[in-house]
């Protein structure tokens, strides 16, 4: 698709935080963001799942809903979703060319060029405005304060998921510094739900919310009563703002998904209380049960289990390890992993090595990849078995040829790895 080639050409301008370029670009497009009712979601881990829970509940309520997420795993169209379907190729082509034309105008007029992510964000906002969305669920790309999605000046509600160390080259080297960037999505008078167990991050959010007279609600104070939790999801009861939700079922696995769901449910309940939204408990529960995230603890096979998960930072690796220990303790596990060189590799390995001591090491499809041989050496230094197989598709084939020898084959380490090999795994399992 030639239009996508135009979009990707803006990658050469790098990742530059700030809103000035977006303001100019959206001005040329007639400021489509101003007619949208937005639920804005930030955080280090969990924001994608929170977005999905909110989106599916709103859809079940009969609303026309847009969802903007990043990055995509297999096809670019995943990033822009409306009413349960990815943006169609024809619409994508038209919207991309229109936005790129305006971006080219900016450059011709002497403005600084927008980045690729800014172009993509503008495409999503324009598309949602054209569709006449009742609501838009908008996931922050990087940070919050200077992220291109932060051009939305009056969101209905903000939700901030868990906070941990990631993208430290751009967001800061400490939790308070990173939290300050995430807190940038808080707007004056806009309610904000926060879901972090780190007190130093919560202090930053409270301070910013107080400065902007934004009501703050701490989702971690809510205590869900978990009735079932396994590799296929969870079942729990919870009370939020005197709304009693019984038998909330999730099909995404892990204790962290209960936490994500509670944060999403808190945001929806707030909007219901404020009269900005009408949803029944049945609609919310149906939407939450339907919510799925491809590439996030996704079970692709069961004999043996074949699972893919995009854990790519220390917090994600920790949560993956916790879920595996809970549901697959004592099982024989082969793990296929590839990690980006600019991640906290040693911290990620700390958790991966609690999962298994048997690895096939490959490389994500990304220029920032850590070479398989180097990662292999690090794993071996820690006393585990590791085989290098730099080509990810060969690694898939090698692992699945050994499936009769293991109870679980787990693929993880980078979303770029998972996005590249997901289709190949499905094909091999047929």
C-alpha positions as CSV (number, residue, x, y, z in Angstrom):
1,X,0.0,0.0,0.0
2,X,1.7,3.2,-1.2
3,X,-0.1,5.4,1.3
4,X,1.5,3.4,4.1
5,X,4.9,3.9,2.5
6,X,4.3,7.6,2.8
7,X,3.3,7.2,6.5
8,X,6.4,5.1,7.3
9,X,8.6,7.7,5.6
10,X,8.0,10.0,8.5
11,X,9.8,7.4,10.7
12,X,13.0,9.1,9.6
13,X,12.1,12.1,11.8
14,X,12.4,9.8,14.9
15,X,10.4,9.8,18.1
16,X,10.2,13.4,19.3
17,X,7.8,14.2,22.2
18,X,5.8,17.5,22.2
19,X,2.5,18.7,20.9
20,X,3.3,21.7,18.7
21,X,3.5,19.7,15.5
22,X,0.2,17.9,16.3
23,X,-1.6,21.2,16.9
24,X,-0.5,22.5,13.5
25,X,-1.3,19.2,11.7
26,X,-4.7,18.8,13.3
27,X,-5.5,22.5,12.6
28,X,-5.0,21.8,8.9
29,X,-7.4,18.8,9.2
30,X,-10.1,20.9,10.9
31,X,-9.3,19.7,14.5
32,X,-11.2,16.4,14.4
33,X,-10.3,15.7,18.0
34,X,-12.6,18.5,19.2
35,X,-15.7,16.6,18.3
36,X,-14.7,13.3,20.0
37,X,-15.7,12.1,23.5
38,X,-12.4,10.4,24.6
39,X,-11.4,8.0,27.4
40,X,-7.7,8.5,27.6
41,X,-5.5,5.6,28.9
42,X,-1.8,5.8,29.9
43,X,0.6,3.6,31.8
44,X,3.7,1.4,31.4
45,X,1.9,-2.0,31.4
46,X,-1.8,-2.9,31.2
47,X,-3.0,0.1,29.3
48,X,-3.8,-2.0,26.2
49,X,-5.9,-4.4,28.2
50,X,-7.7,-1.6,30.0
51,X,-8.5,0.0,26.6
52,X,-9.8,-3.3,25.4
53,X,-12.1,-3.9,28.4
54,X,-13.6,-0.4,28.1
55,X,-14.0,-0.7,24.3
56,X,-15.8,-4.0,24.4
57,X,-18.1,-2.9,27.2
58,X,-19.1,0.2,25.3
59,X,-19.6,-1.8,22.1
60,X,-21.9,-4.2,24.0
61,X,-23.9,-1.2,25.2
62,X,-24.7,-0.4,21.6
63,X,-22.4,2.5,21.2
64,X,-20.3,3.3,18.1
65,X,-16.8,3.2,19.4
66,X,-13.3,3.8,18.1
67,X,-10.1,2.3,19.5
68,X,-6.6,3.5,18.9
69,X,-3.7,1.4,20.1
70,X,0.0,0.8,19.4
71,X,2.0,-0.9,18.3
72,X,0.4,-3.4,15.9
73,X,1.4,-7.0,15.8
74,X,0.7,-8.3,12.3
75,X,-1.1,-5.7,10.2
76,X,-1.0,-1.9,10.5
77,X,-4.8,-1.7,10.4
78,X,-4.9,-3.2,14.0
79,X,-4.0,0.3,15.3
80,X,-7.3,1.9,14.3
81,X,-10.4,-0.1,15.1
82,X,-14.1,0.9,14.9
83,X,-17.1,-1.1,16.0
84,X,-15.2,-4.4,16.2
85,X,-13.4,-4.1,12.9
86,X,-10.0,-2.8,11.8
87,X,-10.0,0.1,9.5
88,X,-10.6,-1.1,5.9
89,X,-7.7,-0.8,3.4
90,X,-9.6,1.7,1.2
91,X,-10.4,4.0,4.2
92,X,-6.8,3.6,5.4
93,X,-5.4,4.6,2.0
94,X,-7.6,7.7,1.7
95,X,-7.0,8.9,5.3
96,X,-3.3,8.3,5.1
97,X,-2.9,10.2,1.9
98,X,-5.0,13.1,3.2
99,X,-3.0,13.4,6.4
100,X,0.4,13.0,4.6
101,X,-0.6,15.7,2.2
102,X,-1.2,18.1,5.2
103,X,2.1,17.0,6.7
104,X,3.9,17.8,3.5
105,X,2.2,21.2,3.5
106,X,3.6,21.8,7.0
107,X,7.1,21.0,5.8
108,X,6.7,23.2,2.7
109,X,5.6,26.1,5.0
110,X,8.7,25.7,7.2
111,X,7.2,23.9,10.1
112,X,9.0,21.1,11.8
113,X,7.9,17.8,10.3
114,X,5.5,15.6,12.2
115,X,6.8,12.2,13.3
116,X,5.3,8.9,12.1
117,X,3.4,8.3,15.3
118,X,1.9,11.9,15.0
119,X,0.8,11.2,11.5
120,X,-0.8,7.9,12.6
121,X,-2.5,9.5,15.6
122,X,-4.0,12.2,13.3
123,X,-5.2,9.5,10.9
124,X,-7.1,7.8,13.8
125,X,-8.6,11.0,15.1
126,X,-9.8,12.0,11.6
127,X,-11.2,8.6,10.9
128,X,-13.1,8.5,14.2
129,X,-14.5,11.9,13.6
130,X,-15.7,10.9,10.1
131,X,-17.4,7.8,11.6
132,X,-19.2,9.9,14.2
133,X,-18.0,7.8,17.1
134,X,-20.1,8.0,20.3
135,X,-16.8,7.4,22.2
136,X,-13.2,6.9,21.5
137,X,-10.8,4.9,23.6
138,X,-7.4,6.4,23.1
139,X,-4.2,4.6,24.2
140,X,-1.1,6.7,24.9
141,X,1.9,5.7,22.7
142,X,4.8,6.9,24.8
143,X,4.7,8.6,28.2
144,X,1.7,11.0,28.2
145,X,2.7,14.7,28.6
146,X,4.3,15.0,25.2
147,X,2.6,12.1,23.5
148,X,0.6,13.0,20.3
149,X,-2.6,11.6,21.8
150,X,-2.4,14.3,24.5
151,X,-3.8,16.9,22.1
152,X,-7.2,15.9,23.4
153,X,-7.9,18.8,25.8
154,X,-11.1,17.6,27.5
155,X,-11.3,13.8,27.8
156,X,-14.3,12.4,29.7
157,X,-12.0,10.3,31.9
158,X,-8.3,9.4,32.2
159,X,-7.1,6.1,33.4
160,X,-3.4,5.5,34.3
161,X,-2.3,1.9,34.5
162,X,0.7,0.4,36.3
163,X,4.0,2.3,36.4
164,X,7.4,0.8,36.0
165,X,10.8,1.6,34.5
166,X,10.7,1.6,30.7
167,X,11.7,4.0,27.9
168,X,14.0,5.6,30.4
169,X,16.0,7.3,27.6
170,X,12.9,9.5,27.0
171,X,10.8,9.4,30.1
172,X,13.3,9.6,32.9
173,X,15.4,7.3,35.1
174,X,13.2,7.1,38.2
175,X,9.6,6.1,38.9
176,X,8.6,9.7,39.9
177,X,10.1,11.1,36.7
178,X,8.2,8.5,34.6
179,X,5.0,9.1,36.6
180,X,5.3,12.8,35.9
181,X,5.3,12.2,32.2
182,X,2.3,9.8,32.5
183,X,0.5,12.4,34.7
184,X,0.6,14.8,31.8
185,X,-2.7,13.4,30.5
186,X,-4.6,14.6,33.6
187,X,-6.7,17.6,32.6
188,X,-8.4,20.3,34.7
189,X,-11.6,19.0,36.2
190,X,-11.3,15.6,34.5
191,X,-11.7,12.6,36.7
192,X,-8.7,10.3,36.7
193,X,-8.5,6.6,37.8
194,X,-5.0,5.5,38.8
195,X,-3.9,1.9,39.2
196,X,-0.4,1.8,40.5
197,X,0.9,0.1,43.7
198,X,4.0,2.3,43.7
199,X,3.5,5.0,46.4
200,X,6.1,7.3,44.8
201,X,4.1,7.3,41.5
202,X,0.8,7.8,43.3
203,X,2.2,10.8,45.1
204,X,3.0,12.4,41.7
205,X,-0.5,11.7,40.4
206,X,-2.2,13.1,43.5
207,X,-0.1,16.3,43.3
208,X,-0.9,16.8,39.7
209,X,-4.6,16.1,40.1
210,X,-4.8,18.5,43.1
211,X,-3.2,21.2,41.0
212,X,-5.8,20.8,38.3
213,X,-8.8,20.2,40.5
214,X,-9.1,16.8,38.9
215,X,-11.0,14.2,41.1
216,X,-8.6,11.2,41.6
217,X,-9.7,7.7,42.3
218,X,-7.3,5.0,43.4
219,X,-8.4,1.7,41.9
220,X,-5.9,-0.3,44.0
221,X,-8.0,0.5,47.1
222,X,-10.8,-1.7,45.6
223,X,-10.5,-5.3,46.8
224,X,-12.0,-7.8,44.2
225,X,-13.0,-11.2,45.5
226,X,-11.5,-13.6,43.1
227,X,-13.5,-16.8,42.8
228,X,-11.5,-18.5,40.0
229,X,-8.2,-17.9,38.4
230,X,-6.4,-20.1,35.9
231,X,-4.7,-20.1,32.5
232,X,-8.1,-19.4,30.8
233,X,-9.0,-16.3,32.8
234,X,-10.6,-15.2,36.1
235,X,-14.0,-14.8,37.8
236,X,-14.5,-12.2,40.5
237,X,-16.9,-10.0,42.4
238,X,-16.2,-6.4,43.1
239,X,-17.9,-3.3,44.5
240,X,-17.1,0.1,43.1
241,X,-18.8,3.4,44.1
242,X,-21.7,1.3,45.6
243,X,-22.2,-0.6,42.3
244,X,-22.0,-4.3,43.1
245,X,-20.6,-6.3,40.2
246,X,-21.0,-10.1,40.7
247,X,-19.5,-12.8,38.5
248,X,-17.3,-10.6,36.3
249,X,-15.6,-13.1,34.0
250,X,-12.3,-12.5,32.1
251,X,-10.8,-14.6,29.4
252,X,-7.4,-12.9,29.7
253,X,-5.2,-14.8,32.2
254,X,-3.2,-13.5,35.2
255,X,-3.8,-11.7,38.4
256,X,-2.7,-8.5,36.7
257,X,-5.7,-8.8,34.4
258,X,-8.1,-8.6,37.3
259,X,-6.3,-5.4,38.4
260,X,-6.6,-4.0,34.8
261,X,-10.3,-5.0,34.6
262,X,-11.0,-3.3,38.0
263,X,-9.4,0.0,36.7
264,X,-11.4,-0.2,33.5
265,X,-14.6,-0.9,35.5
266,X,-13.8,2.0,37.8
267,X,-13.6,4.4,34.8
268,X,-16.9,3.1,33.3
269,X,-18.6,3.3,36.7
270,X,-17.5,6.9,37.1
271,X,-19.0,7.9,33.8
272,X,-22.2,6.1,34.6
273,X,-22.4,8.0,37.9
274,X,-21.8,11.3,36.2
275,X,-24.6,10.6,33.6
276,X,-22.1,10.6,30.7
277,X,-22.8,6.9,29.9
278,X,-25.5,4.4,30.2
279,X,-24.5,0.7,30.6
280,X,-26.1,-2.2,32.4
281,X,-24.1,-4.6,34.5
282,X,-24.9,-7.3,32.0
283,X,-23.5,-5.3,29.1
284,X,-20.3,-4.6,31.0
285,X,-19.9,-8.2,32.0
286,X,-20.5,-9.4,28.5
287,X,-18.0,-6.9,27.1
288,X,-15.3,-7.9,29.6
289,X,-15.8,-11.6,28.9
290,X,-15.4,-10.9,25.2
291,X,-12.3,-8.7,25.6
292,X,-9.1,-10.4,24.2
293,X,-5.7,-9.0,23.3
294,X,-3.8,-10.9,20.6
295,X,-0.3,-11.6,21.6
296,X,-0.9,-11.1,25.3
297,X,-0.8,-14.5,27.1
298,X,-2.6,-15.9,24.1
299,X,-3.0,-19.7,24.1
300,X,-2.5,-21.0,20.5
301,X,-2.3,-24.7,21.3
302,X,-3.2,-27.1,24.2
303,X,-1.4,-30.4,23.5
304,X,1.1,-29.3,24.5
305,X,0.3,-25.8,25.5
306,X,1.7,-23.2,23.1
307,X,1.5,-19.6,24.5
308,X,2.7,-16.3,23.2
309,X,3.1,-13.2,25.3
310,X,4.5,-9.8,24.4
311,X,6.3,-9.2,27.8
312,X,9.0,-6.8,26.8
313,X,10.1,-5.0,30.0
314,X,10.8,-5.9,33.6
315,X,7.3,-5.5,34.9
316,X,5.8,-7.4,32.0
317,X,8.3,-10.2,32.5
318,X,7.5,-10.4,36.2
319,X,3.8,-10.6,35.6
320,X,4.3,-13.3,33.0
321,X,6.5,-15.3,35.4
322,X,3.8,-15.0,38.1
323,X,1.1,-16.3,35.8
324,X,3.2,-19.2,34.6
325,X,4.1,-20.2,38.1
326,X,0.5,-20.1,39.1
327,X,-0.9,-22.1,36.3
328,X,2.0,-24.3,35.1
329,X,4.1,-25.1,38.2
330,X,6.2,-28.2,37.9
331,X,5.6,-28.5,34.1
332,X,8.4,-29.0,31.6
333,X,8.7,-25.6,29.8
334,X,10.7,-24.7,26.7
335,X,10.9,-20.9,26.2
336,X,11.7,-19.1,22.9
337,X,12.8,-15.6,23.5
338,X,14.2,-12.6,21.8
339,X,14.8,-9.2,23.4
340,X,15.6,-5.6,22.2
341,X,19.0,-4.5,23.1
342,X,17.8,-1.2,24.7
343,X,15.6,-2.9,27.2
344,X,16.6,-3.8,30.8
345,X,17.8,-7.2,29.6
346,X,19.2,-8.4,32.9
347,X,16.0,-7.5,34.8
348,X,13.9,-9.3,32.2
349,X,16.1,-12.4,32.4
350,X,15.8,-12.4,36.2
351,X,12.1,-13.3,35.7
352,X,12.4,-15.4,32.7
353,X,14.8,-17.7,34.5
354,X,12.3,-18.4,37.2
355,X,10.0,-19.8,34.4
356,X,12.5,-22.4,33.0
357,X,16.1,-23.2,32.4
358,X,15.6,-24.3,28.8
359,X,15.7,-21.7,26.1
360,X,15.8,-21.2,22.3
361,X,17.2,-17.7,21.7
362,X,16.2,-15.8,18.6
363,X,16.0,-12.2,17.5
364,X,13.0,-9.8,17.2
365,X,12.3,-8.3,13.7
366,X,13.7,-4.9,14.6
367,X,16.9,-3.0,14.1
368,X,17.2,-2.7,17.9
369,X,17.4,-6.4,18.4
370,X,19.9,-8.0,20.8
371,X,21.9,-10.6,18.8
372,X,20.9,-14.1,19.6
373,X,24.4,-15.3,20.4
374,X,24.9,-12.4,22.9
375,X,21.7,-13.1,24.7
376,X,22.5,-16.8,24.6
377,X,25.7,-16.2,26.4
378,X,24.0,-14.1,29.1
379,X,21.5,-17.0,29.8
380,X,24.3,-19.6,29.9
381,X,26.3,-17.4,32.4
382,X,23.3,-17.9,34.7
383,X,23.4,-21.6,34.5
384,X,20.6,-22.3,32.1
385,X,20.5,-24.1,28.8
386,X,20.3,-21.9,25.7
387,X,20.5,-22.5,21.9
388,X,20.9,-19.6,19.5
389,X,18.7,-19.5,16.4
390,X,18.8,-16.0,15.0
391,X,16.1,-16.5,12.4
392,X,12.7,-16.3,14.4
393,X,10.9,-18.5,11.9
394,X,13.5,-21.2,12.1
395,X,13.2,-20.9,15.9
396,X,9.5,-21.5,15.7
397,X,9.9,-24.6,13.6
398,X,12.7,-25.9,15.8
399,X,10.6,-25.4,19.0
400,X,7.4,-26.9,17.6
401,X,9.3,-30.0,16.3
402,X,10.1,-30.7,19.9
403,X,6.5,-30.2,21.2
404,X,6.1,-33.8,22.3
405,X,9.0,-33.4,24.7
406,X,7.4,-30.5,26.7
407,X,4.3,-29.5,28.5
408,X,4.5,-25.9,27.5
409,X,6.2,-24.0,24.7
410,X,6.3,-20.3,25.6
411,X,7.2,-17.5,23.2
412,X,8.0,-14.1,24.7
413,X,10.5,-11.2,25.0
414,X,9.3,-8.6,22.6
415,X,6.2,-7.5,20.8
416,X,8.2,-7.3,17.6
417,X,9.1,-10.9,18.0
418,X,5.5,-12.0,18.7
419,X,4.1,-9.9,15.9
420,X,6.5,-11.5,13.4
421,X,6.0,-15.1,14.4
422,X,2.3,-15.4,15.5
423,X,1.1,-16.3,12.1
424,X,3.9,-18.8,11.6
425,X,3.1,-20.5,14.9
426,X,-0.6,-20.8,13.9
427,X,0.4,-22.3,10.5
428,X,2.8,-24.8,12.1
429,X,0.1,-26.0,14.5
430,X,-2.5,-26.7,11.8
